[in-house]
Amino acid sequence: MGPTNSQQEEKPRATGEREDALKNFAQTTSRLVKQAASILEEELAAGIGAAKQVEEKLFDVPKLRSGKPEEVMQRFRRDAHEVVDILMDVLQGAASALGGMAERAVKIRSGAAAPSERMEPGKTATVELQQPVKGGQSAEVPLTLANDSDAATPEFSFFATDFVSASGERIPAASATFNPPSLVIAPHAAEKVTVTVRVPEGTPAGVYSGLLQANKLGQLRAVLILKVE
Amino acid sequence: MAGFELVERYLSECQELALAGILALLPAGGPRRHLYDLVGSYPQRGGKGLRPGLCIGTCRAFGGNTRSALNSAIALELFHNAFLVHDDVEDGSEYRRGLPTLHAEHGLAIAVNVGDAMNVLSIRPLMQNLPLLGPELTWRVFAEIEHMVRQSVEGQAMELGWVRDNQCDLSEDDYLRMTLKKTCWYTCIHPCRIGALIATAGGCDLDGFNRFGYYMGAAFQIQDDLLNLTGDRAKYGKEIGGDIWEGKRTLMLIHVFNHASPAEKTRLSRFLSTPRTERSARDVRWVYRLMDKYGSIEYARAAARELAEGALREFQWAYRDALPGPHKDFLESIVLYMIQREL
């Protein structure tokens, strides 16, 4: 039988006593592993409490969970780990925010000068010419493109669809040209692009609309509306 | 190391990938001499590549590819090196990976700022995940990293507080909790979780990696502390016995405290309350003898072995859905490598 604790404290142990202690290592370290498991569970539980507090401050949990009930049930309840529930709520909210950030990176503003109105994120901008145009004439539309992100845009250019009237008449897409033809916008900078639409002779009167779309920036698009007399 | 060629080759490959990624992050402009040239200093000294290895290896084992995990692996390695720079300042360490520590060579102020820069630069590869992984996975990786970094600084605060307050009445429980927070989350648990998260788009049980990573990380930390006491400096790259000079509360020191006589405890407490610069080599040798007398080093070796065995058991569960092959083999082999390594 090994020495008691008090004996160990009172005098240095001899070699034999040390060997006894070494024989007990397996038992001691098994306890160590169990201790480790218990500590991990405690820390995870503490983490769940903290995550809940954060979540309640930042997210409307019932609203988030009501979005896709089947997916939520499948993903959230499968392993009964409450922490996963919380993380997923946080992440879903954050993912929406990230997606929004990417979409909002470059905005179109109508007009050459400082715009009076910004386009709402997620909605396609509408640019309407105030003055009517006659067949054989051209109309110019200045646009301001603002890059609100921390990174420069890739080099991109615009293209247009045909302009269509309510009665189905068309102005060909090739009638629209862009100056400059391509551009890069630095972070937190704005650039101007002028759209010129040459209305062919004999174009029937009416209100025509067409889509202007940037390549490489899928979210950058605007509907251009012009009135032909 | 004999028998661990696969592990060392795998780690080396992942470390090189992470290092190339880190160097590519460095801005072309200045300041160079007092900042960006130094950011690459620790990573280029040849770390083990443990964190990139676990992240990339786990991703591959669950069917993912290297490219999708690489940004996260780069961030993990850079965060790790930032921790090391600041850790060396906090501990007053003199050597890191065989060379003088950054603060020893360039001064405290420069070293702290370089560590800050490394932390900041770590964020960029995580942002670069967005086009590769999409917003939801990118954010989930961010959430893993946020937890990882917070746990690490909390664990570091625990350990620094023990030294500052000269706390001597510590238990194994205290040590295991501190190690979980300071080492295990960022060295093992989160690299594995992130690798699996990316490979499966969140479709696997990430909590299965918690115990595996914890036991393996704790075994790794104990082995690291053992090498600090008994290792070959040429291989280990740090001053041998540095932890005793620093008064670091290792499992061995805690064991000694819990077995020493009252007189020995009093002397040990006095030694630990003495500023590092005033501690004597004679006293450090005496602490070594005390550890030998109470079998503290053997005890810690056995503890590391038990934890590694626990990790191997947990491996079977955590990686039950992983594809058989070299990546899974590497991950299983790395557990024993952790406690048999010499550097």
Interface residues (C-beta under 8 A of the other chain):
Chain A: Q8 E9 E10 K11 P12 R13 R18 A21 L22 F25 A26 T28 T29 S30 L32 V33 Q35 A36 A37 I39 L40 E43 L44 G47 D79 H81 V83 V84 L87 V90 L91 Q92 A94 A95 S96 L98 G99 A102
Chain B: L130 P135 E136 T138 W139 R140 F142 A143 H147 E172 D173 L176 R177 L180 K181 D205 D207 N210 R211 Y214 Y215 A218 H259 A260 S261 P262 K293 Y294 G295 E298 Y299 A302 A303 R305 E306 L307 E309 G310
